[in-house]
């Protein structure tokens, strides 16, 4: 199959986007019920729903992954899930910035002499978490300053910082909170990527042929030649 044809948004890709969008909602609900909060900044929570979005990217491509993200975002907004604290908006920005980094990594690996899925996911993960950590600093800064207020946020997270031996002051609180938020984003996407790669690397998944097609990431990397 020619690499160019993977950009088509056909019925299989649309169905895949819907399935993985629904799976993302389920996994997000499971994450919230378990309550895997980041102990240093407890209003941040690890989210398994991103695994489904990243799998949609690897299996069906960037456009279905985008549709899955938007479908989950629209549903979360419709049911009022964390809307007051901009939860769905922050979640959408996080995953889209991560996917941008992954996409850049795939483009770079595709130009190598031996473009493998492992290399693509490895570089994509590194760039994804870097883009995400840097990009999300801005909206988190705006939320702290204009929504929570610095004095209010210090009181809420000071206990978490004491766990790592730090005492927040008005002079250093904003910088430390943003740094630890970036650390959370790195850990979140590293976890999502590790799980997603483990699933994609399973023989049952690597050999699956939806409507006669192999995984999107393999088709994209092969450039009309076999990927090893």
HURA-V754938 format. One record per residue. N is the residue number from 1. SS is DSSP state (alpha for helix, beta for strand, coil for the rest). OMEGA is omega in degrees with one decimal (999 if undefined). D_LAST is the distance of its C-alpha to the last C-alpha in whole Angstrom. Layout:
<<N SS OMEGA D_LAST> <N SS OMEGA D_LAST>>
//
This chain:
<<1 coil -179.5 16> <2 coil -176.1 16> <3 alpha -175.9 15> <4 alpha -172.9 19> <5 alpha -178.5 20> <6 alpha 179.4 19> <7 alpha -179.4 22> <8 coil 176.2 24> <9 coil -176.8 26> <10 coil -175.8 27> <11 alpha 179.2 29> <12 alpha 179.8 25> <13 alpha 178.8 25> <14 alpha 178.2 28> <15 alpha 177.9 28> <16 alpha 178.0 25> <17 alpha 180.0 27> <18 alpha -178.9 30> <19 alpha -177.4 29> <20 alpha 172.2 27> <21 alpha 177.3 30> <22 alpha 178.0 32> <23 alpha 177.9 30> <24 alpha 177.8 30> <25 alpha 179.9 34> <26 alpha -178.8 34> <27 alpha 175.4 32> <28 alpha 177.8 34> <29 alpha 177.8 37> <30 alpha 179.2 36> <31 alpha -179.0 35> <32 alpha 179.2 39> <33 alpha 178.0 41> <34 alpha 177.1 39> <35 coil -179.0 40> <36 coil -178.7 37> <37 beta 175.1 39> <38 coil -170.3 38> <39 coil -177.5 41> <40 coil 176.7 42> <41 coil -166.1 42> <42 coil 176.5 43> <43 coil 173.9 43> <44 coil -175.6 39> <45 beta 176.0 37> <46 coil -170.5 34> <47 coil 178.5 32> <48 coil -177.5 30> <49 alpha -179.6 30> <50 alpha 177.8 27> <51 alpha -179.3 25> <52 alpha 179.8 25> <53 alpha -179.9 25> <54 alpha 175.3 22> <55 alpha 176.6 20> <56 alpha 178.0 22> <57 alpha -176.7 20> <58 alpha -174.0 16> <59 alpha -173.6 17> <60 alpha 177.8 20> <61 coil -175.6 20> <62 alpha -178.3 22> <63 alpha 174.5 25> <64 alpha 177.6 25> <65 alpha 176.2 25> <66 alpha 178.5 28> <67 alpha 177.3 30> <68 alpha 179.0 29> <69 alpha -179.1 30> <70 alpha 178.0 33> <71 alpha 177.9 34> <72 alpha 179.2 34> <73 alpha -179.7 36> <74 alpha 179.4 39> <75 alpha 178.5 39> <76 alpha 177.2 40> <77 alpha -177.2 42> <78 alpha -178.3 44> <79 coil 176.2 45> <80 coil -177.9 46> <81 coil 177.8 43> <82 coil -177.2 44> <83 alpha -177.0 45> <84 alpha -178.5 48> <85 alpha 176.0 45> <86 coil 179.2 43> <87 alpha -179.4 40> <88 alpha 179.8 38> <89 alpha -180.0 39> <90 alpha 177.9 37> <91 alpha -179.8 34> <92 alpha 178.8 33> <93 alpha -179.0 33> <94 alpha -175.7 31> <95 alpha 179.8 29> <96 alpha 177.0 29> <97 alpha 177.0 29> <98 alpha 179.9 26> <99 alpha 176.7 24> <100 alpha 178.0 25> <101 alpha 177.9 23> <102 alpha -179.7 20> <103 alpha 178.0 20> <104 alpha 178.2 20> <105 alpha 178.8 18> <106 alpha 179.6 15> <107 alpha -179.0 17> <108 alpha -178.6 17> <109 alpha 179.9 13> <110 alpha 179.6 12> <111 coil 178.9 14> <112 coil 179.9 12> <113 coil 178.9 11> <114 coil -178.0 7> <115 coil -179.3 8> <116 coil 177.6 6> <117 alpha 179.5 8> <118 alpha 178.2 10> <119 alpha -178.3 11> <120 alpha -179.7 12> <121 alpha 178.7 14> <122 alpha 179.3 15> <123 alpha 178.4 17> <124 alpha 177.9 18> <125 alpha -179.7 20> <126 alpha 179.0 21> <127 alpha 179.5 22> <128 alpha -179.2 23> <129 alpha 178.0 26> <130 alpha 178.6 27> <131 alpha -178.7 28> <132 alpha -177.6 29> <133 alpha -179.3 32> <134 alpha -175.9 33> <135 alpha -174.9 34> <136 alpha 176.6 35> <137 alpha -177.0 38> <138 alpha 179.7 40> <139 alpha 177.1 40> <140 alpha 175.3 41> <141 alpha -178.9 43> <142 alpha 178.6 45> <143 alpha -178.5 45> <144 alpha -175.2 47> <145 alpha -170.0 49> <146 alpha 179.6 50> <147 alpha -177.2 50> <148 alpha -170.6 50> <149 coil -173.9 52> <150 alpha -178.8 52> <151 alpha 179.3 55> <152 alpha -177.8 54> <153 alpha 178.1 50> <154 alpha 179.7 51> <155 alpha -176.8 53> <156 alpha -173.0 50> <157 alpha -175.0 48> <158 alpha 179.1 50> <159 alpha 178.8 50> <160 alpha -180.0 46> <161 alpha 177.1 46> <162 alpha 177.6 49> <163 coil 179.4 46> <164 coil 173.1 44> <165 coil -179.4 47> <166 coil 175.4 48> <167 coil -177.1 51> <168 coil 172.1 51> <169 coil -179.8 53> <170 coil -178.3 54> <171 coil -175.1 53> <172 coil -173.0 49> <173 alpha -175.5 49> <174 alpha -179.1 47> <175 alpha -178.3 44> <176 alpha 179.0 44> <177 alpha 179.1 43> <178 alpha 177.7 41> <179 alpha -178.9 39> <180 alpha 173.4 38> <181 alpha 175.8 37> <182 alpha 176.5 35> <183 alpha 177.0 34> <184 alpha -178.5 34> <185 alpha 175.8 31> <186 alpha -179.7 29> <187 alpha -179.3 29> <188 alpha -176.3 29> <189 alpha 174.9 26> <190 alpha 177.5 24> <191 alpha -179.9 25> <192 alpha -178.2 24> <193 alpha -179.6 21> <194 alpha -179.9 20> <195 alpha -178.9 21> <196 alpha 178.8 19> <197 alpha 177.7 16> <198 alpha 179.3 17> <199 alpha -179.2 18> <200 alpha -176.6 15> <201 coil 176.7 13> <202 coil 179.4 15> <203 alpha -179.6 14> <204 alpha 179.8 17> <205 alpha -179.0 16> <206 alpha -176.7 12> <207 coil -178.7 13> <208 coil -179.9 16> <209 coil 178.2 17> <210 beta -178.6 20> <211 coil 177.7 22> <212 coil -176.6 20> <213 beta 172.8 17> <214 coil -180.0 14> <215 coil 179.2 14> <216 alpha -175.8 15> <217 alpha 178.0 13> <218 alpha 177.8 9> <219 alpha -178.5 12> <220 alpha -176.1 13> <221 alpha -170.4 10> <222 alpha 179.1 9> <223 coil 178.3 12> <224 coil 175.1 13> <225 coil -175.5 9> <226 coil 176.5 6> <227 coil -179.5 4> <228 coil 999 0>>
//
